[in-house]
Amino acid sequence: MKLFKKLVIFILTIESRMILKKYKPFIVAVTGSVGKTSAKDAIYCVLKDQSKFVRKSEKSLNSEIGLPLTVIGVPNAWHSLSGWLGNIRAGLKLITSDHEYPDCLILEIGADHPGDIKKTVKWLHPDIAVITKVSSLPVHVEFFKSPEEVFEEKSSLAEAVKTGGTVVLFADDEKTMSIAERVRSKNPSIISYGLKPQTDVKGLDYKVSYRANEAAEYTQDRRPTGFSFTIECDGEKGGLTVYGVLGEVYQYPLLAAAAVGKARGMKAASIVKELSGFEAPKGRMNIIRGINDSTIIDDSYNSSSDAVVSALQTLKGLESGSGSKIAILGDMLELGKFSSEEHRKIGKLSAGIVSRLITVGQRSRATADAAVGSGFTANSVESFDSAAEAAEHITDLIRSGDVVLVKGSQSIRMERLVKALMKEPERASELLVRQDKEWLEKS
């Protein structure tokens, strides 16, 4: 099966190279450690009406197989031999005869292992390269020699930008901004985005939006519904409200998209108008109605140390009302030798933010231990081996007005726990990540 997969990837990659050479679409490529998928979706939101035919990577198809699937425009065939053969035939049709093809591709590019991006940029040269935040301890660092090697891998996308193209950089990190010097030979336009004062595309005045929680016993209780902030670009400002998600860091993917809009000659007012239709990817700080009139913050797509810290800080900043703040945290995977230290760091941080901590997975027991050592009472911390086991025990703990943060790495399958806590579990396929048949059949 591994040999078959390698052969399929090889064929689809060759086809993708030929397709790009033939049709010459405008390419926006996105990489980084945090916010890639949200940035990619936001960029699509900004550009979808600026070109005749725009295509983006679906969901988080950013791997060595996901990228060719997007270029060709075919779905993941999973374990279907006929499906993969059909994908190959679709690529051949695009090559051998003329078909309608996107004039703009928005591609998310990930790096699970050393060389993933460097191999890709041998044949993929974007017109615009977007580098989101590269964490000091990124997910997948287990497979690299060091966090610095991860940074080098991500930076290679910017270095592959076409001569005279544009590189969009996360401005709130000096290391990421240092990429500008490395790509100088390509003479690109550099557009920075972030919250710092001296930034090309800047976010201002972040505020959480609330509405009255009518079902609560206390009329002062308010339920978070999203957030608002202001985008400043070229001296112009535009206010934007985003519903259904939370987090000050959620400004970043929207600002990245605004920077791409600026690169394409759009004005701030037009950019904000397009972003008003943005729908956040599932499992990324989504607000979901929970059982017993609680509120779930569903951040179950994946996890890393920086992302957990950000999610906890968002929880800390919410109005408390009459309910409790609860964190349900699953293992953070692929951290290698840093795993124990990072899990303990999260436990110490949790102790100052939430009133109850529930951990899922063996690694997260270190989180629970550190929380108790930092002042949590033992009966306020519980640990479970799996999301399914946790779901069986914690539903009775949730009360009216509680705000429950759920986060963990992909393999911990924390979306199963979210479903158990939802007021409307029948909407799981609409609201949660990993609801495809192939995922649901996995153990």
PASEPA-654579 format. One record per residue (C-alpha): residue number from 1; x, y, z. Coordinates in steps of 0.5 Angstrom, whole numbers, plus 500, padded with zeros to 3 digits. Each point is the difference from the previous one (the first is absolute). Layout:
REM residues N
{NUM,{X,Y,Z}}
...
//
This chain:
REM residues 443
{1,{500,500,500}}
{2,{506,505,502}}
{3,{503,498,493}}
{4,{493,502,496}}
{5,{499,506,504}}
{6,{507,503,498}}
{7,{499,498,493}}
{8,{493,504,500}}
{9,{504,506,503}}
{10,{505,500,495}}
{11,{495,499,494}}
{12,{496,506,503}}
{13,{505,504,501}}
{14,{503,500,493}}
{15,{493,501,498}}
{16,{499,506,504}}
{17,{507,503,498}}
{18,{498,499,492}}
{19,{493,503,502}}
{20,{503,506,503}}
{21,{505,501,494}}
{22,{494,500,495}}
{23,{494,504,504}}
{24,{505,505,504}}
{25,{495,502,505}}
{26,{502,505,505}}
{27,{502,497,506}}
{28,{500,502,508}}
{29,{503,495,504}}
{30,{499,500,508}}
{31,{505,497,505}}
{32,{502,501,508}}
{33,{498,496,506}}
{34,{494,504,502}}
{35,{494,502,496}}
{36,{501,497,494}}
{37,{494,497,498}}
{38,{496,506,503}}
{39,{504,505,496}}
{40,{499,496,494}}
{41,{493,500,500}}
{42,{500,507,502}}
{43,{504,502,494}}
{44,{495,496,495}}
{45,{495,504,503}}
{46,{503,507,498}}
{47,{502,497,493}}
{48,{495,496,498}}
{49,{496,506,496}}
{50,{506,503,498}}
{51,{502,494,495}}
{52,{496,496,495}}
{53,{501,494,503}}
{54,{503,499,507}}
{55,{502,493,503}}
{56,{503,499,507}}
{57,{502,494,504}}
{58,{494,496,503}}
{59,{500,499,508}}
{60,{508,499,502}}
{61,{502,497,493}}
{62,{507,503,501}}
{63,{505,493,499}}
{64,{504,497,495}}
{65,{493,497,498}}
{66,{495,506,501}}
{67,{504,505,496}}
{68,{499,496,494}}
{69,{493,498,501}}
{70,{499,508,500}}
{71,{504,501,494}}
{72,{496,495,496}}
{73,{493,501,504}}
{74,{499,493,502}}
{75,{498,498,507}}
{76,{504,495,505}}
{77,{498,493,498}}
{78,{502,497,506}}
{79,{501,492,499}}
{80,{496,500,494}}
{81,{505,497,494}}
{82,{494,502,495}}
{83,{500,507,503}}
{84,{508,501,499}}
{85,{499,498,493}}
{86,{495,505,499}}
{87,{504,505,503}}
{88,{506,499,495}}
{89,{495,500,494}}
{90,{497,506,502}}
{91,{508,503,500}}
{92,{501,497,493}}
{93,{494,503,497}}
{94,{502,507,503}}
{95,{507,499,496}}
{96,{498,497,494}}
{97,{494,505,498}}
{98,{497,507,502}}
{99,{496,500,506}}
{100,{497,506,504}}
{101,{505,501,505}}
{102,{501,505,506}}
{103,{504,506,499}}
{104,{501,501,507}}
{105,{502,494,505}}
{106,{501,501,508}}
{107,{504,495,502}}
{108,{502,498,508}}
{109,{506,496,500}}
{110,{502,496,506}}
{111,{507,497,503}}
{112,{499,494,504}}
{113,{507,498,499}}
{114,{507,503,497}}
{115,{500,501,493}}
{116,{493,500,499}}
{117,{499,508,498}}
{118,{507,500,497}}
{119,{498,494,495}}
{120,{494,504,498}}
{121,{503,506,498}}
{122,{504,497,495}}
{123,{494,500,496}}
{124,{495,505,503}}
{125,{502,507,500}}
{126,{495,505,503}}
{127,{498,507,498}}
{128,{498,501,507}}
{129,{503,497,506}}
{130,{497,500,507}}
{131,{504,499,506}}
{132,{496,499,506}}
{133,{502,500,507}}
{134,{506,495,501}}
{135,{500,497,507}}
{136,{506,500,504}}
{137,{498,493,502}}
{138,{496,498,493}}
{139,{495,493,500}}
{140,{504,495,496}}
{141,{507,502,503}}
{142,{501,493,502}}
{143,{502,498,493}}
{144,{505,506,500}}
{145,{506,501,503}}
{146,{498,506,503}}
{147,{495,506,500}}
{148,{505,504,495}}
{149,{500,494,495}}
{150,{492,501,500}}
{151,{501,508,499}}
{152,{505,498,494}}
{153,{495,496,497}}
{154,{494,505,500}}
{155,{505,505,498}}
{156,{501,496,493}}
{157,{493,502,498}}
{158,{502,508,500}}
{159,{506,498,497}}
{160,{497,497,494}}
{161,{495,506,498}}
{162,{501,502,493}}
{163,{504,506,499}}
{164,{497,506,501}}
{165,{494,497,504}}
{166,{498,501,507}}
{167,{501,497,506}}
{168,{495,501,506}}
{169,{503,500,507}}
{170,{498,499,507}}
{171,{502,507,503}}
{172,{500,498,507}}
{173,{506,496,500}}
{174,{507,502,499}}
{175,{502,494,497}}
{176,{495,499,495}}
{177,{501,507,498}}
{178,{507,498,499}}
{179,{498,496,494}}
{180,{499,507,496}}
{181,{508,500,500}}
{182,{501,493,497}}
{183,{495,501,494}}
{184,{503,507,498}}
{185,{503,497,494}}
{186,{493,498,497}}
{187,{499,508,501}}
{188,{493,498,503}}
{189,{495,505,503}}
{190,{500,499,507}}
{191,{493,501,504}}
{192,{500,499,507}}
{193,{494,499,505}}
{194,{498,500,507}}
{195,{499,504,506}}
{196,{506,504,501}}
{197,{500,507,498}}
{198,{505,500,494}}
{199,{496,495,496}}
{200,{498,500,493}}
{201,{493,497,502}}
{202,{498,501,507}}
{203,{495,498,505}}
{204,{497,504,505}}
{205,{494,500,505}}
{206,{499,493,501}}
{207,{494,499,504}}
{208,{495,494,502}}
{209,{493,500,498}}
{210,{495,497,505}}
{211,{492,499,500}}
{212,{496,499,506}}
{213,{499,493,502}}
{214,{493,500,501}}
{215,{499,493,503}}
{216,{505,502,505}}
{217,{497,501,507}}
{218,{504,506,501}}
{219,{498,506,495}}
{220,{507,503,500}}
{221,{503,493,497}}
{222,{502,501,493}}
{223,{502,495,495}}
{224,{506,502,495}}
{225,{499,500,493}}
{226,{506,502,496}}
{227,{504,506,500}}
{228,{501,507,496}}
{229,{507,503,498}}
{230,{502,506,496}}
{231,{505,499,494}}
{232,{504,505,498}}
{233,{504,500,493}}
{234,{503,506,496}}
{235,{497,505,505}}
{236,{493,497,499}}
{237,{496,497,505}}
{238,{494,495,500}}
{239,{496,497,506}}
{240,{499,492,499}}
{241,{496,496,505}}
{242,{501,492,499}}
{243,{495,495,503}}
{244,{500,493,503}}
{245,{508,501,502}}
{246,{504,503,506}}
{247,{507,502,501}}
{248,{504,506,499}}
{249,{505,496,496}}
{250,{495,499,495}}
{251,{501,507,497}}
{252,{506,497,497}}
{253,{498,496,495}}
{254,{495,505,498}}
{255,{505,505,500}}
{256,{505,495,495}}
{257,{494,500,495}}
{258,{499,508,501}}
{259,{508,500,498}}
{260,{499,496,494}}
{261,{494,504,498}}
{262,{504,506,500}}
{263,{505,496,496}}
{264,{495,500,495}}
{265,{498,507,500}}
{266,{494,500,504}}
{267,{498,505,505}}
{268,{498,499,507}}
{269,{493,501,499}}
{270,{500,495,495}}
{271,{504,495,504}}
{272,{495,501,506}}
{273,{494,499,496}}
{274,{503,493,497}}
{275,{502,498,507}}
{276,{493,501,503}}
{277,{498,494,497}}
{278,{506,496,503}}
{279,{498,493,503}}
{280,{505,497,505}}
{281,{503,493,499}}
{282,{497,495,505}}
{283,{504,498,506}}
{284,{503,507,501}}
{285,{497,504,505}}
{286,{493,499,498}}
{287,{494,502,505}}
{288,{495,494,500}}
{289,{494,500,505}}
{290,{501,494,505}}
{291,{496,496,505}}
{292,{497,503,506}}
{293,{500,507,497}}
{294,{508,500,500}}
{295,{504,503,494}}
{296,{506,496,497}}
{297,{506,503,497}}
{298,{502,494,495}}
{299,{507,500,498}}
{300,{501,493,499}}
{301,{503,500,493}}
{302,{507,500,503}}
{303,{505,502,505}}
{304,{507,503,502}}
{305,{502,504,506}}
{306,{500,507,497}}
{307,{492,498,498}}
{308,{498,497,506}}
{309,{503,507,504}}
{310,{496,504,495}}
{311,{494,496,501}}
{312,{501,501,508}}
{313,{501,507,499}}
{314,{494,501,496}}
{315,{496,496,505}}
{316,{503,504,506}}
{317,{497,507,496}}
{318,{493,498,500}}
{319,{495,502,505}}
{320,{499,495,505}}
{321,{492,501,502}}
{322,{497,495,504}}
{323,{504,494,497}}
{324,{507,497,501}}
{325,{505,500,495}}
{326,{502,493,498}}
{327,{506,497,496}}
{328,{500,493,497}}
{329,{507,499,497}}
{330,{503,494,496}}
{331,{507,498,499}}
{332,{504,505,495}}
{333,{504,495,496}}
{334,{506,500,496}}
{335,{504,504,505}}
{336,{505,495,501}}
{337,{505,502,505}}
{338,{496,506,502}}
{339,{494,496,502}}
{340,{500,500,507}}
{341,{503,507,501}}
{342,{494,503,496}}
{343,{495,496,503}}
{344,{502,502,507}}
{345,{500,507,497}}
{346,{493,500,498}}
{347,{498,497,507}}
{348,{503,506,504}}
{349,{497,505,495}}
{350,{493,496,501}}
{351,{500,501,507}}
{352,{499,508,500}}
{353,{495,500,495}}
{354,{495,494,500}}
{355,{496,497,506}}
{356,{500,493,498}}
{357,{505,496,495}}
{358,{499,494,497}}
{359,{505,496,496}}
{360,{500,495,495}}
{361,{506,496,498}}
{362,{506,497,504}}
{363,{505,506,498}}
{364,{494,505,503}}
{365,{501,496,507}}
{366,{506,505,500}}
{367,{495,506,499}}
{368,{496,497,506}}
{369,{506,499,505}}
{370,{502,507,498}}
{371,{494,503,501}}
{372,{499,497,507}}
{373,{507,502,502}}
{374,{498,507,498}}
{375,{494,501,505}}
{376,{494,496,497}}
{377,{497,496,505}}
{378,{500,492,498}}
{379,{493,500,499}}
{380,{500,505,495}}
{381,{504,496,495}}
{382,{498,494,497}}
{383,{504,496,494}}
{384,{498,495,495}}
{385,{503,495,495}}
{386,{496,502,494}}
{387,{495,505,498}}
{388,{494,494,500}}
{389,{502,499,507}}
{390,{500,507,502}}
{391,{493,501,497}}
{392,{497,495,504}}
{393,{502,503,507}}
{394,{499,508,499}}
{395,{494,501,497}}
{396,{497,500,507}}
{397,{505,506,502}}
{398,{498,505,495}}
{399,{495,505,502}}
{400,{496,506,498}}
{401,{505,506,498}}
{402,{506,496,500}}
{403,{505,501,494}}
{404,{504,494,498}}
{405,{506,500,496}}
{406,{502,494,496}}
{407,{506,499,497}}
{408,{505,494,498}}
{409,{504,497,495}}
{410,{497,497,494}}
{411,{501,493,502}}
{412,{497,501,506}}
{413,{493,501,497}}
{414,{498,505,504}}
{415,{494,502,496}}
{416,{497,493,502}}
{417,{500,504,507}}
{418,{497,506,497}}
{419,{494,496,497}}
{420,{498,497,507}}
{421,{500,507,503}}
{422,{496,503,494}}
{423,{493,503,501}}
{424,{498,497,493}}
{425,{505,494,499}}
{426,{496,499,493}}
{427,{503,506,497}}
{428,{507,497,501}}
{429,{501,499,493}}
{430,{499,507,499}}
{431,{504,503,506}}
{432,{506,495,501}}
{433,{506,498,497}}
{434,{502,493,498}}
{435,{493,498,498}}
{436,{501,497,494}}
{437,{498,492,499}}
{438,{508,498,500}}
{439,{501,504,506}}
{440,{494,498,504}}
{441,{502,492,499}}
{442,{507,501,503}}
{443,{501,498,507}}
//
